[in-house]
C-alpha cells in the first residue's frame, strides 16, 4: 500500500481588524462626532455664543467674537470665561446658545446598528448640555442606545480636555480606563484619555471647529490609537 504525503496546512489568516475586545465602556463625543460636521450645527451654536456675548457686554459682534474666542482659549469654554469673569448664570447661557435649528439631522440607521452591536455600556461625553444632547440624539434616533449623558454640569464646568473631568466620569461609570474607548473629533481631547489608559479614536472630519479651543494639550500620533473618517463604518469593522 502506498502512503501519500500530507500537504502542509496553511496558517490561519490573521484578523487585521482593530481589536476592541477589551472594551466594555464606550465613550462618544456628541457634536461633529455622532453627526457629520457638514450639518453645520456648531456654526449655529458659535453664532449664538457671539450674540450672547454681544448682548451681555454691549459690544459689536466683531468685538464679541474676539472675547468669545479669547475665553474659549483661556478658560476651556466661552461659558467658563463668562462665569468666572462676569458671573453669568450657566443655565441661561446654555439655553440661549443651544436654541438652534436641528432639522439638518436625520435618522442614521447605519450608525444606530453599529452602536447597538457594541457590548457593555455606552455614554455621551460632551462640553455642551444634556438638553442639547437629548435633542440631537432624538433627531438621529440614537437616544435609546446610550446609558448616560455626561455634560458640562456633570463635570462641574471643567470641560474637556481638563484631566479631572475624565477621572470624574470614569469613576461615575465604575469604568477602568483600560476597558474604555473614547471617540472624539477634537484630537486634543484624546490626550487626557490616552494618559489614563483609554483606547482613543480620532474622527477626522476635516472641520475647522474640531481644531479650535485651548492651545494645550497638543495631540500627536502617540495619543491616537485609531483614526476614522466614517464612525459607523469603523464601528462595524472592529473586533468585539
C-alpha positions, -999 to 999 in steps of 0.1 A, spaced: 0 0 0 14 33 -10 12 61 16 7 95 2 23 126 15 2 151 35 4 186 22 13 212 49 -17 232 60 -16 270 56 -16 291 87 -50 306 95 -51 342 82 -45 369 107 -75 390 117 -63 425 109 -94 443 121 -90 468 150 -92 449 182 -117 462 208 -124 430 226 -111 445 258 -136 474 258 -167 473 280 -173 511 282 -178 532 250 -175 570 253 -186 592 225 -183 629 220 -215 645 206 -211 674 183 -194 667 150 -188 631 161 -222 614 161 -233 635 132 -214 650 101 -197 683 107 -213 693 74 -246 696 92 -232 729 105 -250 728 138 -219 741 155 -218 771 133 -252 780 146 -241 775 182 -210 796 176 -231 824 162 -254 822 193 -224 824 216 -212 856 198 -247 871 201 -249 862 238 -215 879 245 -225 910 224 -258 913 243 -241 909 277 -212 932 272 -230 957 249 -203 954 223 -203 949 185 -205 914 170 -168 917 160 -157 926 195 -179 899 210 -164 872 188 -129 883 199 -140 880 235 -157 847 229 -127 831 213 -103 845 239 -124 830 267 -125 797 248 -88 795 245 -80 807 281 -108 791 301 -116 759 281 -151 771 271 -166 806 265 -190 797 293 -162 792 318 -148 827 310 -182 843 313 -189 826 346 -155 834 361 -153 870 349 -189 881 346 -209 859 369 -231 845 341 -257 820 351 -247 789 331 -283 777 326 -293 810 310 -263 808 287 -267 771 278 -304 776 270 -296 806 247 -267 792 227 -284 758 221 -316 774 208 -308 763 172 -323 746 142 -315 708 142 -336 700 111 -304 691 92 -300 660 113 -317 628 101 -320 593 115 -288 573 109 -297 537 108 -262 526 98 -247 543 128 -275 530 150 -268 494 141 -231 500 146 -236 513 181 -262 487 190 -237 459 184 -212 473 210 -211 452 241 -212 468 275 -221 504 285 -223 534 261 -220 571 270 -221 606 256 -193 629 270 -199 665 258 -189 700 268 -224 710 259 -256 705 279 -279 675 283 -309 693 268 -290 698 235 -277 662 236 -312 649 241 -325 668 211 -296 658 188 -299 621 198 -337 623 192 -332 636 157 -306 609 150 -329 583 166 -299 571 188 -312 581 223 -322 545 233 -286 533 227 -269 553 254 -268 546 292 -259 581 303 -250 616 291 -221 634 308 -225 671 301 -208 703 313 -228 702 345 -218 666 352 -181 676 351 -187 707 373 -180 730 344 -145 717 340 -146 710 302 -126 686 282 -96 684 280 -94 690 318 -80 657 330 -101 659 362 -133 656 342 -122 623 326 -114 608 360 -147 620 373 -168 604 346 -149 572 347 -154 569 384 -191 577 379 -194 549 354 -173 525 375 -151 520 345 -115 511 344 -97 533 318 -81 502 302 -116 489 295 -129 522 280 -127 536 245 -132 573 236 -143 586 202 -136 623 195 -134 648 166 -111 672 186 -78 654 188 -66 674 218 -94 659 239 -79 625 234 -47 634 251 -60 630 287 -79 599 277 -47 583 264 -28 593 295 -54 575 316 -50 543 295 -82 546 274 -83 534 238 -85 565 216 -102 570 183 -100 603 164 -128 612 140 -111 630 111 -140 651 98 -119 680 84 -139 705 103 -124 738 115 -145 736 146 -126 704 156 -93 724 156 -105 753 178 -101 755 216 -73 756 241 -38 757 227 -28 728 250 -27 699 252 -13 692 218 -22 659 203 4 638 185 4 604 168 12 587 201 -20 599 217 -43 584 190 -46 546 186 -70 547 157 -83 572 131 -116 570 113 -134 592 87 -167 574 90 -178 564 125 -204 539 115 -181 521 91 -153 520 117 -176 506 144 -189 479 120 -153 469 112 -139 464 147 -134 431 166 -157 430 197 
